Structure formats: structure tokens, C-alpha cells
Amino acid sequence: MKNSKLTLAILAIVVATLVSVVVVSCKKDIETAMNQTNCTAPQSFDYRRIEDEVSYFTDFKKRMKDKENATFNLDDAAWHLACLANMSFCNINVKYDDFLFDTIGMQVDTEDGSMMMSEIGVAYDQMCTKIKEFKNGFDHCDQNLYYINVSINNNGIAKIVLVSSITTGAKYLSDHPWYFSDLFEATYVCYEYFSEDSVYYWDGLGATELARVLNIFEHHENGTGPNGAVCYFPTRNHTFDYTNTFDPYSSGYYYINESRVFAKKYRDACTYALDPFEMCYCLDSYLGLGYDYINDNLYDHEYPVCWAIVPQTIHLYPYSYWTYYHQLLVEYGRPITIPNPNS
């Protein structure tokens, strides 16, 4: 009888323990589910996994309108705003021979380095208003919005970079087998784009004309004509200069460390002017660098979108000389066709 009572007591303790464990476990599961339901942690995603960009952003607009309970880090929020802006305002399927760069600033609501979906929706409406005002003030009759990118800092200041393509009627081009198929093609391009009558100072016309030709030379008309416009979605960017480029075939020129990007040492102020051959070398080298980078770091269906050249000067202590050089900034993107609703 004692054994029987002892057994029942032990069983009662075991059952109570199991019930307690189950209750605690269920409580934790419920709390976890509730936390997941109300989770506002910034989402992180890989845009390369998006199979249909148009469908994704059509749905994203609906999610903004519905003020979905989702939060994005600032980089992802800026990327979505940039893509929406390119879809709404840009078309690369036009003819042009020059570029204009402009920047618009605006304040957006952020919290702890992130933005809620409702805040992205407000920022989108604000951005659209500013871009429309910018377009209404176009200075050229043949000006077209070619590309837009957006960045947002931790203080909620959004910078909208606008790249416009224009037609001026100018006619020019450049050289060398880093990018061109052979010297014949390079020479032909040289005579077409660069003039012996011009003085191409490294930090003046040399830089601006190289940037102009870089931006118009690789012109991707990927559009479908009346069936839809084409825009770019930003993917990444990269900076090239004499510190991270090397020309094993260089004959010496003026390039520091046999760099493929212009660089020169001077003790005093540098007034160096590139001759047409050097302009051709730079154009060919810069084009090659921009395309080799995406070939070596492959993303699917990606192109250089725009090129910029920033003249830089640095004094290397304790040496007595100054270094004058170009920084080549290349921004990359994926062309996206936006169907024409009337097609």
C-alpha cells in the first residue's frame, strides 16, 4: 500500500512538471509568434533574387499605399526610392551627345537608421513632386531624365542625384586596345572625338571632355520603342585611380606606378595638358576598367550607367612633390523595360 501511494505521488510530481514545461513552452511559442507578427526590424534582401522587377515594384507601391507594417534599413529604402523614380521618370532609349548632373535634397523621416513603409511612401510622394518641378525647369528642349539615384544619411537627409541626357549637336570620340578591338578602330575613334586644336588640361577640359565622351560612347538603347520605356536600377559603384590600377604594357608616359588612370608628380602647380593621343589612351583605358570590373565581379545583366572624373591633388609628406591625378567613378545599373500600358 505504501509503495502504491509513493508511486502515485511520484506520478503526480512528474505530471505537474510536464504540465509546467508545456505551459512555459507554449507561452514562449506564443510570445515568439507575437514578436514575429509585430516585428519591425529592418528587412534585408538581395535585389538580384527579384525575378520580375516590374511586378515587384507594382506590388511595392500597393504595400506603400496600404502602409504595410514593414521596416527597411536606409540603404534598402533609398534603393527602392531610386528604382521607383527611374521607373516613373527615366528613359535611356533616346539619342544624346552630352550629360548634365544635378542634385536635389529633401528631409525624410527616419528612426534608428531605418524607415517604416509608411515613411517610404511619404518620401516617395515628396520625391516625385521635386522631380516633376525639376523636369518643368529643363534648360534644353532635348533634355531627358536618363538616370536617378538616391542616398539617405542617418540624419534623414535624402540626396537625389539626377542625370539628364541632352542633344547639343556636338560631334566628337577616342583610342587603344584596352577596350577597342584594334589600333585601327582606336585611331579612327581618336580623330573623331579629340582635336589637336584643343588644350586638354588635366583638371579642366581634359577631365570634362573625357567624362562627356565616356558617358555618350557606351549608349545602350535597350528599349522596345512604342512598347515601353527603359530605365536603370542602381546596383553598385566603384572608384579607380593610380592606387588600384596597373598597365603592364605601358611605355612610361606620365602615369605614376604605370597606372591606367592619369597621375603625375609635380613640385609646383600642375598645368599639364593631355595631347590627343593621351586623351585616347585615357578613354580606352577608362572604358576597359569600367567593363573589366563587372566582368571580373559578375552580376547578371549589368552595365556602366554613368562615368565621372574627379581631379584630385595630394601632397605626400615628407616629400617635396605634389601628386595630381584623376579619380574615375563608375556607377552601375541593370536596364529594366517598363511596359507601355497602351501596347
Buried (B, 14 or more C-beta within 10 A) or exposed (E): EEEEEEEEEEEEEEEEEEEEEEEEEEEEEEEEEEEEEEEEEBBEEEBEEBEEBBEBBEEBBEBBEEBBEBBBBBEBBBBBBBBBBBBBBBBBBBEBBBBBEEEBEBEBEBEEEBBBBBBBBBBBEBBBEBBEEBBEEBEEEBBBBBBBBBBBEEEBEBBBBBBBBBBEEEEBBBBBEBBBEEEEBBBBBBBEBBEEEBEBBBBEBBBBBBBBBBBBBBBBEBBBEEEBBBBBBBBEBBEBBBEEBEBEEBEEBBBBEBBBBBBBBEEEEBEBBBBBBBBBBBBBBBBBBBBBBBEEEEEEEBBBBBBBBBBBEEEEEEEEEBBBBBBBBBBBBBBBBBEEEEE
